[in-house]
Amino acid sequence: MQCANGRNHRLCVACLRTVLAPITLLLPWGLRRRLLVRLFRYDVHPTSRIGFSWVFPTEELVLKEGASIGHLTMCRSLRRLKLGRRGRLGPLNWVTGYKSSGGPDQLFGEVRDRRSDLVIDDDAAVTRRHFIDCTDAVSIGRFTTVAGYRSVLLTHSIDIATGKQTCAPIYLGEYCFVGTNTVILGGAVLPSFCVLGAMSLLNKQLKESYRLYAGVPARPVKILDPDSAYFTRRRGRAF
């Protein structure tokens, strides 16, 4: 008997994940971690931890030393999720991707190298109650904090000129601080060692480091001291 992927059920990892994923949520973390490593072929460090959350990327899950995912976080249709050492994805976050059906992509067929990936690097953190759309890749650099609540990182939109769906990755550099209730759109870049003020809109690639960017759309409003304690940390999150 074959699955939808044309593989024997006994050998199809995707089918095993579909069947076993809900069951693993009820298991103690130690046993659950072993199943994620052995049956799901994920790379989950013994000191990392996932709370009572739905986290089953289709291809790759990497949790490095001390990484953690809080309770009641939903990660849906991701291709790849990676948390570096001591990286944190807090509770009550909603992370979505977009997986094509395997044939011609009706929505994003003209977008090259699209990846439904979320990468949170070493000592970086996403706090709680945020929405992250990973139709294209979202990368969060070392020691960066997506702070507060209700920020939206949205990688896909509609190209008004062509009338078609499009998407582009989002990159947040190292040692950045993203204030509460911000909106970051596809193609945006926040340079390393920067602050994005609360309730700001970031919709382009910014260039200069050691700046406070704020407003709708975000613009530089203040030069920041490179010796600030937040920018000179060597280990651990800022909270």
N, C-alpha and C positions, 0 to 999 in steps of 0.2 A: 504493500500500500504506500502511495506517495502523497506528500503534502503539496501545498500550493507552489512550493519552490521546486517541485520535481525531484525531491530527495526522499530517501527512505526515512520513515518516521524515527527509527532508532538512531539515526545519524544526524538528524536535523537539529542543530542547536536552537534555531529560531523557534521551532515547535516546542522544544523543551522549556524554553523561556516562557512561552505563552501559557503553558500548562502549570508550571511550577511557580511562576512569579507571585500570584496571589497567596499561595501556600506559604512561601518564605516569609511573608510579612508577619505571620503569627509565631515565628520561631525566635528563640533567644538570639541575641546578636552574634555570639560566638559561633553557633551552629549555622546561622544565616550567612555569615561571612564565608565559612568554609564551602557552603553550597554555591555562593556567588563566584568563588574562585575555581572550584572543581567542575561544576556543571555549566555555569554561564561563561566561564573562561575570562572573568574579569580580573583586574590587577588591583587587589584591595589589601593594603598594608595591615598587619595585625593591630597596630595602634590607632587605626582610623575607625570611624563609626558612622552608621546611617541610622537615623531614628525611624519612627513609623511613617515612612514616606515611600512614594512610588518612584523608584529610580532604576530603570531598566533600559539603558541605551541599546540601540540595535546592533552596534558593532563593538564599542569599547567603553569601559568604565575604568578609570584610573584614580585611585585614592592613595596618595602618598602618606608618609609618616605624619600622624597626628591630624590628618584631614577629617572634617566632619560635615554631615548634612543633618539639619534639624528635623523635628517632627512636622508632619503634615505639609511637606513640600512635594509638589507634583512636577516630575520631569517627563514630558510626553513627546514621543516621536523624535527624540534626539538620536543622532548618529554616534556622537562621542561626547562624553563628559569627563573632564579631568580636573582634579583638585591637587595642587602642589602641596608641599610640606606645610602642615598647619593651616592650609586653606579652609575656608568655611563658607558653606551655603546654608544660611540660617533657616529657621522654621517658617512655614506658611508662605513660601515663595511658589510662584507658578512659572515654570519654564517649559516652553513649547518649541518644537522643531517642525520641519515639514519633510516628509519622506515621500518621494515619488512612487508610483505604482510599479516601476520597473520598465515600463514602456516609455514612449515619448512624453516628456513632462509638459502637460498642458498649460501650467501656470508660469514656470520659470525655465522653460526650455532654452531661452536665449541667454541665460546667465551662465557664464563659464565658472567652473571650479566652485560651485556653491557647496557649502558644507554646513550641515545642521549640528554645529559643535558649540559647546560652552567650555572654556578653559579659564579656570581661576588659579592663578599662579601662587607661588610660595607666600605665606603670611598675608594673603589677600582675603577679603571677606565681603559677602553680600549679606546684609543684616536680615530683615524680615519683611514680609508683605510686599514684595516687589514682583513685577511682571517682566520676564525676559523672553523676547521672541527670537529664537535661533533659527529662523528660516535660513539665514546665513550665519556665519560664525560670529560669536561674541568672545572677545579675549580681554581679560582683566589682569593687569600686570601685578608684579610683586608689591606687597605692602599697600595695595590700593584698597580703599573701603567704599563700597556703595552703601551709604549710611541712611539712617532714618527709615521712612516708610513710603510705599506707593510710588516709587520711581518706575518708569517704563523705558525699557530698551527695545526698540522696534526696528528690526532689520528689513522688513518688507513694506512695500507701498504700491501705488499705482502710478505708472508713468503717464502723465496726462497727454503728452505729445503722441504716444503710440497707443494709448488705451489698453496697455497690458500690465500685468503684474511684474514687478521687478524687485530686486533685493540687493543689499550690499552689506559687508561685514562692519562691525563696530569694534573699535580698539580703544581701550583705556590704558594709558601708560602706567609706569611704576610710581609708587608713592603718591597716588592721586587720592583726593577726597571728593566724593560725589554727594552733594547735599540731598535732603529729603525732597520727595515729590518732584523730581526732575524728569524730563523727557529727552531721550537720546535716540536719534534716528539713524537709519542705515547709511553707511559711508562716513560716519562721524569718527573723528580721532581726537582724544584728549591727551595732550602731551604729558610726559612724565613730570612729576613734581608740580602738579597743579591742583587747584580747587575749583569745582563747579558748584556755584551757589545754589541754594534751595530754590525750587520752583523755576529753574532755568530750562531753556530749550537749546540743546546742542544738535545742530543740523549740518555741520561741515567739519572739515579737517582743520583744527587749530594747529598753530606752529610753535608758539613760544612757551617755554617752561617757566616755572616759578611765577605763575600768574594766577590771580583770582579772576575767573570768568563768571559772568552773571548776566541775567536778562533774557529777553525773548526777542530775537535770538541772542545766545550768549556772546558776550564781547569782553575784552580785557578791561577790568576796572581797577586793578591794584597789582603792584609788583610785590612778590612775597620774598621773605628773607630765606636764602638757601640754608642757613644754619638753624632754621626752625626744627624743634624736636620731632615733629611728625615726619619731616623729610630725612632725618638722620638715624632713624631706628635701624637696628641690625637684626632683631629677632622678635617675633611675636606681633600680634595684632594690636591696634590702638585701643581696644576696648575688651 
